[in-house]
């Protein structure tokens, strides 16, 4: 993955042929043209759980049109970091009862959630090109 600086507060990740732009809100000196990196981090939690729920349902031919995941984030007043993250998988009334607990179990398989629970070791270095 390569990270580039693209004017203003825009910072872009180039990954596997994808371009993932970030920006800062206007109040932080950005143009608010894209999500802030921390917003993408938080969104990756719910979307990761979502892909597991979607795959589970697709494999059982269960429609996902009326399924929603509502993510609520609670932050520490001191650090601004998340202290509680809740994912509420909202299922339609006709969702098969026998699979209600299973969608929770598959959402728990999310690699983003697992990475937070078991954080990697970070190394930041610099080099001259």
N, CA, C and O of each residue as an XYZ file, in Angstrom:
516
protein
N       0.848     -1.172      0.000
C       0.000      0.000      0.000
C       0.892      1.232      0.000
O       1.869      1.313      0.745
N       0.545      2.172     -0.833
C       1.293      3.427     -0.906
C       0.369      4.565     -0.510
O      -0.792      4.608     -0.917
N       0.893      5.482      0.283
C       0.135      6.645      0.743
C       0.723      7.884      0.064
O       1.935      8.095      0.093
N      -0.139      8.702     -0.547
C       0.316      9.923     -1.211
C      -0.404     11.134     -0.618
O      -1.475     11.016     -0.023
N       0.213     12.294     -0.796
C      -0.327     13.562     -0.331
C      -0.785     14.322     -1.564
O       0.015     14.619     -2.452
N      -2.082     14.638     -1.616
C      -2.672     15.112     -2.864
C      -3.262     16.514     -2.780
O      -4.275     16.806     -3.416
N      -2.635     17.371     -2.003
C      -3.086     18.761     -1.910
C      -4.013     18.978     -0.736
O      -4.842     18.128     -0.410
N      -3.863     20.114     -0.116
C      -4.662     20.411      1.064
C      -4.416     19.356      2.130
O      -3.272     18.991      2.401
N      -5.476     18.874      2.726
C      -5.377     17.827      3.747
C      -5.744     16.455      3.184
O      -5.986     15.514      3.940
N      -5.783     16.343      1.852
C      -6.140     15.078      1.215
C      -4.944     14.134      1.259
O      -3.858     14.456      0.778
N      -5.167     12.977      1.841
C      -4.167     11.907      1.902
C      -4.836     10.671      1.304
O      -5.949     10.310      1.687
N      -4.147     10.027      0.363
C      -4.741      8.941     -0.402
C      -3.942      7.655     -0.233
O      -2.712      7.654     -0.278
N      -4.672      6.560     -0.038
C      -4.060      5.234     -0.011
C      -4.315      4.575     -1.359
O      -5.423      4.630     -1.893
N      -3.284      3.956     -1.894
C      -3.376      3.212     -3.154
C      -3.169      1.744     -2.788
O      -2.086      1.346     -2.358
N      -4.215      0.952     -2.964
C      -4.171     -0.434     -2.505
C      -4.871     -1.361     -3.491
O      -6.072     -1.235     -3.727
N      -4.120     -2.284     -4.059
C      -4.689     -3.299     -4.967
C      -5.540     -2.681     -6.079
O      -6.615     -3.188     -6.402
N      -5.056     -1.599     -6.651
C      -5.772     -0.955     -7.741
C      -6.899     -0.033     -7.302
O      -7.600      0.528     -8.145
N      -7.084      0.132     -6.001
C      -8.122      1.019     -5.470
C      -7.487      2.304     -4.956
O      -6.341      2.323     -4.508
N      -8.259      3.363     -5.034
C      -7.828      4.654     -4.501
C      -8.765      4.992     -3.348
O      -9.977      5.097     -3.534
N      -8.203      5.161     -2.171
C      -8.989      5.465     -0.974
C      -8.565      6.841     -0.494
O      -7.519      7.002      0.135
N      -9.397      7.836     -0.800
C      -9.092      9.225     -0.450
C      -9.600      9.539      0.944
O     -10.661      9.069      1.356
N      -8.838     10.331      1.656
C      -9.292     10.878      2.926
C      -9.064     12.380      2.911
O      -8.238     12.890      2.155
N      -9.792     13.064      3.740
C      -9.639     14.504      3.897
C      -9.984     14.805      5.347
O     -10.354     13.903      6.099
N      -9.869     16.021      5.730
C     -10.237     16.458      7.064
C     -11.471     17.345      6.971
O     -11.714     17.969      5.938
N     -12.247     17.402      8.043
C     -13.376     18.339      8.053
C     -12.872     19.780      7.930
O     -11.710     20.068      8.215
N     -13.746     20.660      7.512
C     -13.400     22.064      7.333
C     -12.819     22.644      8.624
O     -11.854     23.407      8.583
N     -13.408     22.278      9.775
C     -12.932     22.830     11.052
C     -11.519     22.355     11.410
O     -10.890     22.917     12.307
N     -11.021     21.340     10.728
C      -9.645     20.874     10.937
C      -8.736     21.276      9.782
O      -7.639     20.736      9.640
N      -9.183     22.219      8.955
C      -8.349     22.733      7.882
C      -8.487     22.012      6.559
O      -7.779     22.332      5.604
N      -9.389     21.039      6.482
C      -9.582     20.301      5.241
C     -10.740     20.848      4.430
O     -11.349     21.858      4.780
N     -11.024     20.161      3.351
C     -12.131     20.555      2.491
C     -13.349     19.669      2.656
O     -14.364     19.893      1.998
N     -13.271     18.656      3.531
C     -14.362     17.718      3.767
C     -14.824     17.056      2.470
O     -16.016     16.820      2.275
N     -13.852     16.755      1.570
C     -14.179     16.149      0.276
C     -14.234     14.630      0.351
O     -14.649     13.974     -0.604
N     -13.817     14.072      1.476
C     -13.796     12.622      1.668
C     -13.836     12.369      3.172
O     -13.626     13.291      3.960
N     -14.099     11.142      3.571
C     -14.085     10.852      5.013
C     -12.702     11.079      5.602
O     -11.689     10.945      4.916
N     -12.676     11.422      6.877
C     -11.408     11.499      7.605
C     -10.916     10.069      7.855
O     -11.728      9.146      7.910
N      -9.611      9.871      8.006
C      -9.097      8.519      8.230
C      -9.775      7.799      9.398
O     -10.042      6.600      9.312
N     -10.049      8.510     10.475
C     -10.678      7.866     11.624
C     -12.103      7.422     11.308
O     -12.567      6.399     11.812
N     -12.798      8.197     10.468
C     -14.137      7.784     10.019
C     -14.062      6.484      9.221
O     -14.905      5.602      9.382
N     -13.042      6.369      8.356
C     -12.868      5.132      7.589
C     -12.571      3.953      8.509
O     -13.076      2.850      8.300
N     -11.757      4.192      9.517
C     -11.459      3.150     10.499
C     -12.751      2.668     11.156
O     -13.007      1.465     11.215
N     -13.562      3.599     11.648
C     -14.817      3.209     12.289
C     -15.755      2.518     11.303
O     -16.394      1.523     11.647
N     -15.838      3.040     10.083
C     -16.698      2.425      9.069
C     -16.230      1.021      8.714
O     -17.043      0.161      8.373
N     -14.919      0.784      8.794
C     -14.411     -0.547      8.454
C     -14.923     -1.610      9.422
O     -15.027     -2.779      9.051
N     -15.240     -1.226     10.643
C     -15.761     -2.185     11.628
C     -17.146     -2.666     11.199
O     -17.388     -3.869     11.097
N     -18.045     -1.729     10.952
C     -19.404     -2.106     10.560
C     -19.483     -2.746      9.194
O     -20.253     -3.685      8.992
N     -18.685     -2.244      8.239
C     -18.736     -2.827      6.898
C     -18.116     -4.216      6.877
O     -18.549     -5.077      6.110
N     -17.110     -4.440      7.708
C     -16.513     -5.777      7.800
C     -17.537     -6.765      8.357
O     -17.725     -7.846      7.800
N     -18.190     -6.398      9.442
C     -19.248     -7.259      9.987
C     -20.330     -7.466      8.934
O     -20.874     -8.561      8.792
N     -20.632     -6.401      8.198
C     -21.664     -6.473      7.172
C     -21.351     -7.471      6.073
O     -22.249     -8.169      5.602
N     -20.096     -7.554      5.654
C     -19.779     -8.494      4.573
C     -19.934     -9.933      5.051
O     -20.302    -10.810      4.271
N     -19.658    -10.178      6.321
C     -19.868    -11.522      6.865
C     -21.366    -11.847      6.932
O     -21.776    -12.954      6.585
N     -22.174    -10.893      7.372
C     -23.628    -11.105      7.424
C     -24.166    -11.292      6.009
O     -24.982    -12.181      5.768
N     -23.714    -10.460      5.073
C     -24.163    -10.555      3.672
C     -23.821    -11.914      3.081
O     -24.668    -12.541      2.444
N     -22.599    -12.374      3.281
C     -22.192    -13.683      2.745
C     -23.014    -14.809      3.356
O     -23.436    -15.726      2.650
N     -23.244    -14.745      4.665
C     -24.055    -15.754      5.355
C     -25.443    -15.827      4.725
O     -25.940    -16.909      4.411
N     -26.058    -14.659      4.545
C     -27.401    -14.623      3.974
C     -27.406    -15.069      2.514
O     -28.283    -15.824      2.096
N     -26.426    -14.603      1.741
C     -26.348    -14.999      0.330
C     -26.233    -16.511      0.194
O     -26.864    -17.105     -0.681
N     -25.433    -17.138      1.053
C     -25.253    -18.595      0.985
C     -26.533    -19.355      1.298
O     -26.663    -20.522      0.930
N     -27.485    -18.705      1.976
C     -28.747    -19.340      2.338
C     -29.921    -18.760      1.562
O     -31.081    -19.048      1.855
N     -29.599    -17.933      0.561
C     -30.617    -17.296     -0.287
C     -31.614    -16.470      0.541
O     -32.807    -16.430      0.240
N     -31.101    -15.816      1.584
C     -31.912    -14.930      2.419
C     -31.701    -13.504      1.916
O     -30.564    -13.032      1.877
N     -32.770    -12.811      1.531
C     -32.614    -11.431      1.041
C     -32.038    -10.519      2.131
O     -32.355    -10.662      3.312
N     -31.195     -9.591      1.713
C     -30.574     -8.661      2.659
C     -31.084     -7.225      2.493
O     -30.603     -6.313      3.165
N     -32.046     -7.031      1.608
C     -32.548     -5.681      1.325
C     -32.998     -4.933      2.575
O     -32.801     -3.722      2.672
N     -33.593     -5.628      3.521
C     -34.148     -4.963      4.701
C     -33.329     -5.211      5.962
O     -33.817     -5.001      7.073
N     -32.097     -5.654      5.796
C     -31.203     -5.820      6.939
C     -30.340     -4.567      7.038
O     -29.834     -4.075      6.029
N     -30.175     -4.063      8.229
C     -29.319     -2.904      8.476
C     -28.441     -3.210      9.674
O     -28.854     -3.919     10.592
N     -27.246     -2.680      9.663
C     -26.395     -2.736     10.848
C     -26.236     -1.302     11.325
O     -25.740     -0.445     10.593
N     -26.654     -1.050     12.541
C     -26.528      0.277     13.130
C     -25.355      0.221     14.104
O     -25.370     -0.541     15.071
N     -24.350      1.031     13.836
C     -23.144      1.065     14.664
C     -23.198      2.298     15.548
O     -23.394      3.417     15.073
N     -23.020      2.073     16.848
C     -22.953      3.177     17.804
C     -21.581      3.153     18.449
O     -21.113      2.114     18.915
N     -20.946      4.313     18.468
C     -19.596      4.447     19.009
C     -19.632      5.367     20.224
O     -20.156      6.478     20.157
N     -19.075      4.899     21.323
C     -18.964      5.713     22.532
C     -17.485      6.019     22.740
O     -16.643      5.123     22.676
N     -17.174      7.294     22.990
C     -15.791      7.741     23.065
C     -15.426      8.216     24.462
O     -16.266      8.734     25.198
N     -14.172      8.033     24.810
C     -13.635      8.560     26.064
C     -13.552     10.077     25.956
O     -13.065     10.607     24.957
N     -14.021     10.767     26.973
C     -13.929     12.231     26.982
C     -12.476     12.685     27.097
O     -12.116     13.752     26.598
N     -11.646     11.884     27.751
C     -10.240     12.250     27.949
C      -9.407     12.058     26.686
O      -8.635     12.942     26.314
N      -9.557     10.908     26.023
C      -8.685     10.577     24.897
C      -9.343     10.749     23.528
O      -8.650     10.885     22.520
N     -10.666     10.744     23.489
C     -11.364     10.799     22.204
C     -11.380      9.456     21.491
O     -11.883      9.351     20.372
N     -10.829      8.426     22.134
C     -10.782      7.100     21.522
C     -12.038      6.307     21.864
O     -12.668      6.555     22.893
N     -12.404      5.356     21.009
C     -13.601      4.563     21.300
C     -13.408      3.697     22.547
O     -12.357      3.085     22.740
N     -14.444      3.660     23.384
C     -14.431      2.780     24.553
C     -15.501      1.694     24.429
O     -15.371      0.623     25.022
N     -16.544      1.967     23.668
C     -17.589      0.972     23.398
C     -18.063      1.129     21.964
O     -18.342      2.237     21.505
N     -18.149      0.015     21.271
C     -18.694      0.000     19.917
C     -19.772     -1.076     19.900
O     -19.515     -2.234     20.230
N     -20.978     -0.681     19.513
C     -22.095     -1.620     19.455
C     -22.564     -1.737     18.015
O     -22.789     -0.733     17.339
N     -22.709     -2.962     17.557
C     -23.284     -3.230     16.245
C     -24.639     -3.889     16.473
O     -24.716     -4.993     17.011
N     -25.698     -3.212     16.064
C     -27.052     -3.748     16.182
C     -27.478     -4.214     14.796
O     -27.717     -3.395     13.908
N     -27.572     -5.515     14.610
C     -27.996     -6.075     13.327
C     -29.519     -6.087     13.339
O     -30.139     -6.904     14.019
N     -30.106     -5.181     12.588
C     -31.562     -5.067     12.545
C     -32.099     -5.947     11.426
O     -31.816     -5.739     10.246
N     -32.878     -6.932     11.836
C     -33.408     -7.935     10.911
C     -34.893     -7.680     10.666
O     -35.598     -7.232     11.571
N     -35.371     -7.958      9.468
C     -36.801     -7.782      9.192
C     -37.615     -8.865      9.911
O     -37.073     -9.909     10.276
N     -38.902     -8.618     10.112
C     -39.743     -9.588     10.828
C     -39.770    -10.972     10.182
O     -39.946    -11.972     10.877
N     -39.597    -11.042      8.862
C     -39.666    -12.343      8.185
C     -38.308    -13.063      8.127
O     -38.185    -14.095      7.469
N     -37.291    -12.521      8.814
C     -35.987    -13.189      8.835
C     -36.145    -14.523      9.566
O     -36.781    -14.575     10.619
N     -35.572    -15.605      9.022
C     -35.740    -16.924      9.657
C     -35.221    -16.937     11.101
O     -34.050    -16.653     11.354
N     -36.091    -17.263     12.017
C     -35.764    -17.286     13.445
C     -34.545    -18.162     13.731
O     -33.720    -17.817     14.578
N     -34.425    -19.287     13.033
C     -33.321    -20.224     13.307
C     -31.946    -19.636     12.996
O     -30.934    -20.191     13.423
N     -31.891    -18.515     12.253
C     -30.606    -17.916     11.884
C     -30.289    -16.627     12.649
O     -29.242    -16.022     12.419
N     -31.165    -16.201     13.544
C     -30.950    -14.925     14.243
C     -29.652    -14.922     15.044
O     -28.900    -13.950     14.974
N     -29.374    -15.954     15.785
C     -28.127    -16.023     16.558
C     -26.916    -16.209     15.646
O     -25.821    -15.738     15.952
N     -27.119    -16.894     14.534
C     -26.015    -17.160     13.605
C     -25.474    -15.885     12.971
O     -24.268    -15.769     12.753
N     -26.357    -14.917     12.671
C     -25.853    -13.684     12.060
C     -24.982    -12.916     13.051
O     -24.041    -12.231     12.650
N     -25.292    -13.027     14.339
C     -24.432    -12.409     15.351
C     -23.078    -13.108     15.358
O     -22.035    -12.455     15.398
N     -23.101    -14.422     15.319
C     -21.847    -15.202     15.333
C     -20.974    -14.896     14.130
O     -19.757    -14.772     14.268
N     -21.574    -14.772     12.948
C     -20.745    -14.497     11.768
C     -20.207    -13.070     11.797
O     -19.090    -12.823     11.341
N     -20.988    -12.126     12.327
C     -20.498    -10.750     12.437
C     -19.286    -10.688     13.364
O     -18.387     -9.869     13.166
N     -19.265    -11.553     14.373
C     -18.134    -11.610     15.315
C     -16.841    -12.091     14.639
O     -15.757    -11.917     15.197
N     -16.942    -12.687     13.455
C     -15.761    -13.185     12.734
C     -14.980    -12.087     12.022
O     -13.896    -12.342     11.496
N     -15.510    -10.888     11.999
C     -14.906     -9.762     11.287
C     -13.419     -9.612     11.615
O     -13.037     -9.548     12.783
N     -12.588     -9.557     10.576
C     -11.134     -9.422     10.766
C     -10.738     -8.066     11.346
O      -9.729     -7.963     12.045
N     -11.514     -7.039     11.066
C     -11.206     -5.728     11.640
C     -11.387     -5.792     13.151
O     -10.524     -5.341     13.903
N     -12.505     -6.349     13.591
C     -12.768     -6.512     15.026
C     -11.684     -7.366     15.677
O     -11.194     -7.034     16.757
N     -11.312     -8.458     15.027
C     -10.267     -9.329     15.567
C      -8.926     -8.601     15.646
O      -8.153     -8.823     16.578
N      -8.649     -7.733     14.673
C      -7.390     -6.980     14.689
C      -7.345     -5.986     15.838
O      -6.285     -5.738     16.412
N      -8.491     -5.422     16.168
C      -8.552     -4.498     17.303
C      -8.386     -5.281     18.607
O      -7.694     -4.834     19.522
N      -9.022     -6.444     18.685
C      -8.940     -7.275     19.894
C      -7.527     -7.824     20.111
O      -7.105     -8.047     21.246
N      -6.810     -8.036     19.016
C      -5.441     -8.557     19.070
C      -4.564     -7.655     18.210
O      -4.196     -8.024     17.094
N      -4.225     -6.462     18.732
C      -3.558     -5.462     17.883
C      -2.173     -5.907     17.412
O      -1.441     -6.593     18.125
N      -1.843     -5.497     16.196
C      -0.504     -5.795     15.678
C       0.547     -4.904     16.341
O       0.220     -3.928     17.017
N       1.780     -5.254     16.137
C       2.884     -4.403     16.568
C       3.127     -3.409     15.434
O       3.242     -3.804     14.274
N       3.206     -2.132     15.763
C       3.438     -1.094     14.763
C       4.912     -0.700     14.772
O       5.545     -0.612     15.825
N       5.438     -0.468     13.577
C       6.786      0.080     13.428
C       6.690      1.225     12.426
O       6.176      1.050     11.321
N       7.176      2.371     12.807
C       7.203      3.528     11.916
C       8.670      3.868     11.684
O       9.417      4.103     12.634
N       9.076      3.894     10.425
C      10.454      4.184     10.072
C      10.489      5.302      9.034
O       9.439      5.734      8.559
N      11.656      5.764      8.685
C      11.787      6.698      7.566
C      13.008      6.275      6.750
O      13.955      5.681      7.265
N      12.950      6.601      5.465
C      14.091      6.297      4.596
C      14.214      7.393      3.558
O      13.284      8.175      3.361
N      15.331      7.451      2.908
C      15.564      8.428      1.842
C      15.432      7.683      0.529
O      16.018      6.615      0.351
N      14.657      8.252     -0.396
C      14.464      7.600     -1.692
C      15.700      7.741     -2.550
O      15.726      7.254     -3.680
